[in-house]
């Protein structure tokens, strides 16, 4: 069984985001980048499958420039036999999906797994587009995946309950929290990752559908006026001035 895990590089959630002078890109100086957490769920589940079945190979794939290499190595330290970096700084989700699909179309992957979204853009669009471009079945927001031969049983949360689906491999799946427990690379994995191959692949053209005009930070929040709990008259006066009452 061949499994492709697509990973993306995102800023750590504790990082303070600033933009460069053009206003079109993040100022990467001093920013800590990590593997997208939802992609980590996908990788962790793939590793569980590998541990429970024979003949499972896991390939990691990322679309990005040289700067994403350390993030790929960090992912390889968790697991996977090899990685591929498509050498392109993508402009939008469509371009990412196109590059993934062009690479995967003739590789006979049984399972292609991605996080449900990246935590920087929160678009949740790439997995579905990959499936459409490859003409493969697609299940989104998976919280459980079980395999029986070539049949996959997937659970996902929906409004008011849980949905259970079955699909035949090959399959594209997007991972939600709960699909697997995150894994932390140990020293053995970190050392092994340095020897695992990372293949650099030229992009299949550039065909972004959108472009960034400018990023803007949200306006600063207004100050907070504190009122003593026993000063009801002041509260009423303020609310009246604002036309709330």
BELLINQUI-V609483 format. One record per residue. RES is the residue in one letter. SS is DSSP state (h for helix, s for strand, l for the rest). Layout:
res:ss
RES:SS
RES:SS
//
This chain:
res:ss
X:l
X:s
X:s
X:s
X:s
X:s
X:l
X:l
X:s
X:s
X:s
X:l
X:l
X:l
X:l
X:l
X:l
X:l
X:s
X:l
X:l
X:l
X:l
X:l
X:l
X:s
X:l
X:l
X:l
X:l
X:l
X:l
X:s
X:s
X:s
X:l
X:h
X:h
X:h
X:h
X:h
X:h
X:h
X:h
X:h
X:h
X:h
X:h
X:h
X:h
X:h
X:h
X:l
X:l
X:l
X:l
X:s
X:s
X:s
X:s
X:s
X:s
X:s
X:s
X:l
X:h
X:h
X:h
X:h
X:h
X:h
X:h
X:h
X:h
X:h
X:h
X:h
X:h
X:l
X:l
X:l
X:s
X:s
X:s
X:s
X:s
X:s
X:l
X:l
X:l
X:l
X:l
X:h
X:h
X:h
X:h
X:h
X:h
X:h
X:h
X:h
X:h
X:h
X:h
X:l
X:l
X:l
X:l
X:l
X:l
X:s
X:s
X:s
X:s
X:s
X:l
X:l
X:l
X:l
X:l
X:l
X:l
X:l
X:l
X:l
X:h
X:h
X:h
X:h
X:h
X:h
X:h
X:h
X:h
X:l
X:l
X:s
X:s
X:s
X:s
X:s
X:s
X:s
X:s
X:s
X:s
X:s
X:s
X:l
X:l
X:s
X:s
X:s
X:s
X:s
X:s
X:s
X:s
X:l
X:l
X:s
X:s
X:s
X:s
X:s
X:s
X:s
X:s
X:l
X:l
X:s
X:s
X:s
X:s
X:s
X:l
X:l
X:l
X:l
X:l
X:l
X:l
X:l
X:l
X:l
X:l
X:h
X:h
X:h
X:h
X:h
X:h
X:h
X:l
X:l
X:l
X:l
X:s
X:s
X:s
X:s
X:s
X:l
X:l
X:l
X:l
X:l
X:l
X:l
X:l
X:l
X:l
X:l
X:l
X:l
X:l
X:l
X:l
X:l
X:l
X:l
X:l
X:l
X:l
X:l
X:l
X:l
X:l
X:l
X:l
X:l
X:h
X:h
X:h
X:h
X:h
X:h
X:h
X:h
X:h
X:h
X:l
X:l
X:l
X:l
//
